[in-house]
């Protein structure tokens, strides 16, 4: 029995496969906390990346001061966003919905609905509308729980970032225990996860910002109403790799048609095609580098499967998780990043 145990520990590939299966099983048991886990990871990754960047440029600045100032700025930004810009956003969303509803209630809108109904049954339209209303209601009812989850994630990420060096030192003590092999495997998967998941998510966030800025500028030139609400919608959709830009075409086209007719819809389609080409041939190769390079077919399949298992989160984290699995399986090795949640170069972070 002892020999079998030692052979198991010596067999690194089998051992890591068992550890990975155990980690997946534990995460499945904690699936009700998935929002908290993902929010905490994303916030912590962003803050730690920011701290590393600041301290590479200002080496003498302490971790504690950098983290405290960062979170004070974040709290101030959230407060200003809620008190000043959230009412504007809500008002613009209401106006946008009302304008679309008013247009499709008019004579021209009624003719369009009759034309659509010629090809699509009314029962199908009503079932999709009911499904959309159900999603909207469930989203509104979950806002309270999501707010609590975000606050908890905010607090957890703050304490992790504040005690970054202490966390690293305490975590390394597990490697010297009797089950050091087990924790070294967890550390191995942790590095891989931060390297792939964090790196791809970071690149996708930057690509989403670029797409949002370009789209917003184009919408301003088109004199579209409720720019703030449309820009936020485009940013959220742009977080979905590849498909996000295409999905945003539907609501943008509806608003464009209610404002300027078929001419504005053509402009929107041209704009989305240009932005999609820019993302596919410029932004993705530059910022994603060798992280994904997935064919579009694989990307859509991953998004569909991830949405089935993770819901809305799956559309955002599906591709990074799939990339992580490719790296683990050795199908596609991911280039290591210099930023990590756990490890840092000697003298890079100072208290």
C-alpha positions in Angstrom: 0.0 0.0 0.0 2.8 2.3 0.9 4.7 1.5 -2.3 1.5 2.3 -4.3 1.2 5.6 -2.5 4.8 6.6 -3.3 4.4 5.5 -6.9 1.3 7.7 -7.1 3.2 10.7 -5.7 6.1 10.1 -8.1 3.8 9.9 -11.1 3.4 13.7 -11.7 1.0 13.5 -14.6 -1.5 11.2 -12.8 -1.1 13.1 -9.6 -1.9 16.4 -11.2 -4.8 15.0 -13.1 -6.3 13.8 -9.7 -5.6 17.2 -8.1 -7.3 19.0 -11.0 -10.3 16.7 -10.8 -10.5 17.3 -7.1 -10.3 21.1 -7.6 -13.1 21.0 -10.3 -15.3 18.9 -7.9 -14.7 21.4 -5.0 -15.6 24.3 -7.4 -18.8 22.4 -8.4 -19.7 22.1 -4.7 -19.1 25.8 -4.3 -21.0 26.7 -7.5 -23.5 28.9 -5.5 -20.5 31.1 -4.6 -19.2 31.3 -8.2 -20.2 35.0 -8.5 -18.3 35.8 -5.4 -15.2 33.8 -6.5 -15.1 35.3 -10.0 -15.7 38.9 -8.8 -13.0 38.5 -6.2 -10.5 37.1 -8.7 -11.2 39.7 -11.3 -10.9 42.6 -8.8 -7.8 41.2 -7.2 -6.1 40.6 -10.5 -6.8 44.1 -11.7 -5.6 45.7 -8.4 -2.5 43.6 -8.1 -1.6 44.2 -11.8 -2.0 47.9 -11.1 0.2 47.7 -8.0 2.9 45.8 -9.9 2.8 48.5 -12.7 3.0 51.4 -10.2 5.9 49.8 -8.3 7.9 49.1 -11.4 7.8 52.8 -12.2 8.1 54.0 -8.5 10.1 51.2 -6.7 10.2 53.0 -3.4 6.5 53.3 -3.0 5.1 50.9 -0.5 2.5 48.2 -1.3 0.2 49.3 1.6 0.1 52.9 0.5 -0.5 52.0 -3.1 -3.3 49.6 -2.3 -5.0 52.0 0.1 -4.9 55.0 -2.3 -6.1 52.7 -5.1 -9.2 51.5 -3.2 -10.0 55.1 -2.0 -10.0 56.2 -5.6 -12.2 53.1 -6.6 -14.7 53.9 -3.8 -14.8 57.6 -4.9 -15.3 56.6 -8.5 -18.1 54.1 -7.5 -19.8 56.8 -5.4 -19.7 59.4 -8.2 -20.9 56.8 -10.7 -23.9 55.9 -8.5 -24.9 59.4 -7.4 -24.2 61.3 -10.6 -24.1 59.0 -13.6 -26.5 56.2 -12.7 -29.6 58.4 -12.7 -28.5 59.7 -16.2 -28.0 56.1 -17.4 -31.4 55.0 -16.1 -33.1 58.0 -17.6 -31.4 57.4 -21.0 -32.3 53.7 -21.0 -36.0 54.6 -20.3 -36.0 57.2 -23.0 -34.3 54.8 -25.5 -36.9 52.1 -24.7 -39.8 54.5 -25.0 -38.6 55.9 -28.3 -38.2 52.4 -29.8 -41.7 51.4 -28.4 -43.2 54.6 -29.7 -41.7 54.1 -33.2 -42.9 50.5 -33.5 -46.3 51.6 -32.3 -46.5 54.1 -35.2 -47.9 53.4 -38.7 -44.4 52.7 -40.1 -43.5 50.5 -37.2 -46.8 48.6 -37.6 -46.0 47.9 -41.3 -42.6 46.5 -40.3 -44.2 44.3 -37.7 -46.7 43.0 -40.3 -43.8 42.3 -42.6 -41.9 40.4 -39.9 -45.0 38.5 -38.9 -45.3 37.3 -42.5 -42.1 35.3 -42.0 -42.1 34.7 -38.3 -45.2 33.5 -36.4 -46.8 35.8 -33.8 -46.6 33.1 -31.2 -42.8 32.9 -31.7 -42.4 36.7 -31.3 -44.6 36.6 -28.1 -42.7 33.7 -26.6 -39.4 35.5 -27.2 -40.8 38.7 -25.8 -42.0 36.8 -22.7 -38.6 35.2 -22.4 -36.9 38.6 -22.6 -39.3 40.0 -19.9 -38.5 37.1 -17.7 -34.8 37.7 -18.0 -35.3 41.4 -17.2 -37.4 40.7 -14.1 -34.9 38.1 -12.8 -32.1 40.6 -13.4 -33.8 43.3 -11.5 -34.6 40.9 -8.6 -31.0 39.7 -8.5 -29.5 43.3 -8.3 -29.7 43.2 -4.5 -27.8 39.9 -4.1 -25.3 40.9 -6.8 -24.6 44.2 -4.9 -23.9 42.2 -1.7 -21.7 39.8 -3.6 -19.8 42.7 -5.2 -19.3 44.4 -1.7 -17.9 41.1 -0.3 -15.6 40.6 -3.3 -14.5 44.2 -2.9 -13.6 43.7 0.8 -11.9 40.3 0.1 -9.8 41.7 -2.7 -8.8 44.7 -0.6 -7.4 42.5 2.3 -5.7 40.2 -0.2 -4.0 43.1 -2.0 -3.2 44.9 1.3 -1.4 41.8 2.7 0.1 40.7 -0.6 3.6 39.9 0.8 2.2 38.2 3.9 -0.1 36.1 1.8 2.8 35.0 -0.4 4.9 34.1 2.6 2.1 32.2 4.4 1.1 30.4 1.2 4.7 29.2 0.7 4.7 27.5 4.1 2.2 24.9 2.7 4.8 23.7 0.3 7.0 22.6 3.1 4.3 20.5 4.8 3.9 16.7 4.6 1.5 17.2 1.7 3.7 19.7 0.0 3.3 17.8 -3.3 -0.4 18.4 -3.2 0.0 22.1 -2.6 2.7 22.4 -5.2 0.3 21.0 -7.7 -2.3 23.5 -6.6 0.3 26.2 -7.0 1.1 24.9 -10.5 -2.5 25.2 -11.5 -2.8 28.5 -9.8 0.1 30.0 -11.8 -1.4 28.5 -15.0 -4.8 29.9 -14.2 -3.6 33.4 -13.5 -1.3 33.4 -16.5 -4.1 32.3 -19.0 -7.4 33.3 -17.4 -6.1 36.6 -16.1 -4.1 37.4 -19.2 -6.9 36.7 -21.7 -9.4 38.6 -19.5 -7.1 41.6 -19.2 -6.6 41.7 -23.0 -10.4 41.3 -23.6 -11.1 44.2 -21.3 -8.7 46.4 -23.2 -10.2 45.3 -26.5 -13.7 46.1 -25.1 -12.6 49.6 -24.2 -11.1 50.2 -27.6 -14.3 48.9 -29.3 -16.5 51.1 -27.0 -14.5 54.2 -27.7 -14.6 53.7 -31.5 -18.3 52.8 -31.5 -19.2 55.8 -29.3 -17.3 58.2 -31.6 -19.1 56.8 -34.6 -22.5 57.1 -32.8 -21.7 60.7 -31.9 -21.1 61.5 -35.6 -24.4 59.8 -36.4 -26.2 62.0 -33.8 -27.6 59.0 -32.1 -29.6 59.6 -28.8 -28.8 58.3 -25.3 -25.1 57.9 -26.1 -24.1 57.0 -22.5 -26.6 54.1 -22.4 -25.6 52.8 -25.8 -21.8 53.1 -24.9 -22.4 51.1 -21.7 -24.3 48.4 -23.7 -21.6 48.2 -26.3 -18.9 47.8 -23.6 -20.8 45.0 -21.9 -21.3 43.1 -25.2 -17.7 43.7 -26.1 -16.5 41.7 -23.1 -17.9 38.7 -25.0 -15.0 37.6 -27.4 -15.8 37.8 -31.1 -19.6 37.4 -30.7 -20.1 40.5 -28.6 -19.5 42.9 -31.5 -22.0 41.0 -33.6 -24.6 40.7 -30.8 -24.5 44.5 -30.3 -25.6 44.9 -33.9 -29.3 43.9 -33.1 -30.1 46.6 -30.4 -28.0 49.2 -32.2 -29.9 48.6 -35.5 -33.3 48.8 -33.7 -32.4 52.2 -32.2 -30.9 53.4 -35.5 -33.9 52.4 -37.5 -36.2 54.2 -35.0 -34.1 57.4 -35.4 -33.0 57.5 -39.1 -34.6 54.6 -40.9 -32.8 52.1 -43.1 -30.0 54.5 -43.9 -28.8 54.6 -40.3 -29.1 50.8 -40.1 -26.8 50.5 -43.1 -24.3 52.9 -41.4 -24.5 50.7 -38.2 -23.9 47.5 -40.2 -20.8 49.1 -41.9 -19.5 50.4 -38.6 -19.9 46.9 -36.9 -18.2 45.2 -39.9 -15.2 47.7 -39.7 -15.0 47.3 -35.9 -15.2 43.5 -36.2 -12.4 43.5 -38.8 -10.3 45.8 -36.6 -10.8 43.5 -33.6 -10.1 40.4 -35.6 -7.0 41.6 -37.5 -5.5 44.3 -35.3 -6.6 44.2 -31.7 -6.7 40.5 -31.2 -3.3 39.7 -32.7 -1.7 42.7 -30.8 -3.2 42.2 -27.4 -4.2 38.5 -27.3 -0.9 37.5 -28.9 -0.6 33.7 -28.7 -3.1 33.5 -25.8 -6.1 32.2 -27.8 -6.0 32.4 -31.6 -9.1 30.2 -31.6 -11.0 29.7 -34.9 -14.4 31.5 -34.9 -16.2 28.2 -35.0 -14.5 27.0 -31.8 -15.1 30.4 -30.1 -18.8 30.2 -30.7 -19.0 26.6 -29.5 -17.1 27.5 -26.4 -19.4 30.4 -25.7 -22.6 28.3 -26.2 -21.3 25.5 -23.9 -20.0 28.0 -21.3 -23.3 29.9 -21.3 -25.2 26.7 -20.7 -23.0 25.8 -17.6 -22.2 29.3 -16.2 -25.0 31.4 -17.5 -24.1 35.0 -18.3 -20.7 34.7 -16.7 -19.9 31.9 -19.2 -20.0 34.4 -22.1 -17.2 36.4 -20.5 -15.1 33.6 -18.8 -15.7 30.8 -21.3 -12.9 31.5 -23.6 -10.3 32.2 -20.8 -11.2 28.9 -19.1 -11.0 27.0 -22.4 -7.6 28.6 -23.0 -6.5 27.5 -19.5 -7.6 23.9 -20.2 -5.6 24.0 -23.5 -2.6 25.1 -21.6 -3.0 22.4 -19.0 -3.4 19.7 -21.6 -0.3 20.9 -23.4 -2.3 21.6 -26.6 -1.4 25.2 -26.7 1.3 26.6 -24.4 0.7 30.1 -23.2 3.5 32.6 -22.9 4.1 33.5 -19.3 3.2 36.9 -18.0 5.4 38.9 -15.6 2.4 39.8 -13.4 1.1 37.2 -11.0 -1.1 37.2 -7.9 1.2 35.1 -6.0 4.8 35.6 -7.2 6.9 38.7 -7.6 10.5 39.4 -8.4 12.9 40.1 -5.6 12.7 43.7 -4.5 9.8 44.5 -6.9 7.3 44.9 -4.0 8.2 46.7 -0.9 6.3 47.3 2.3 
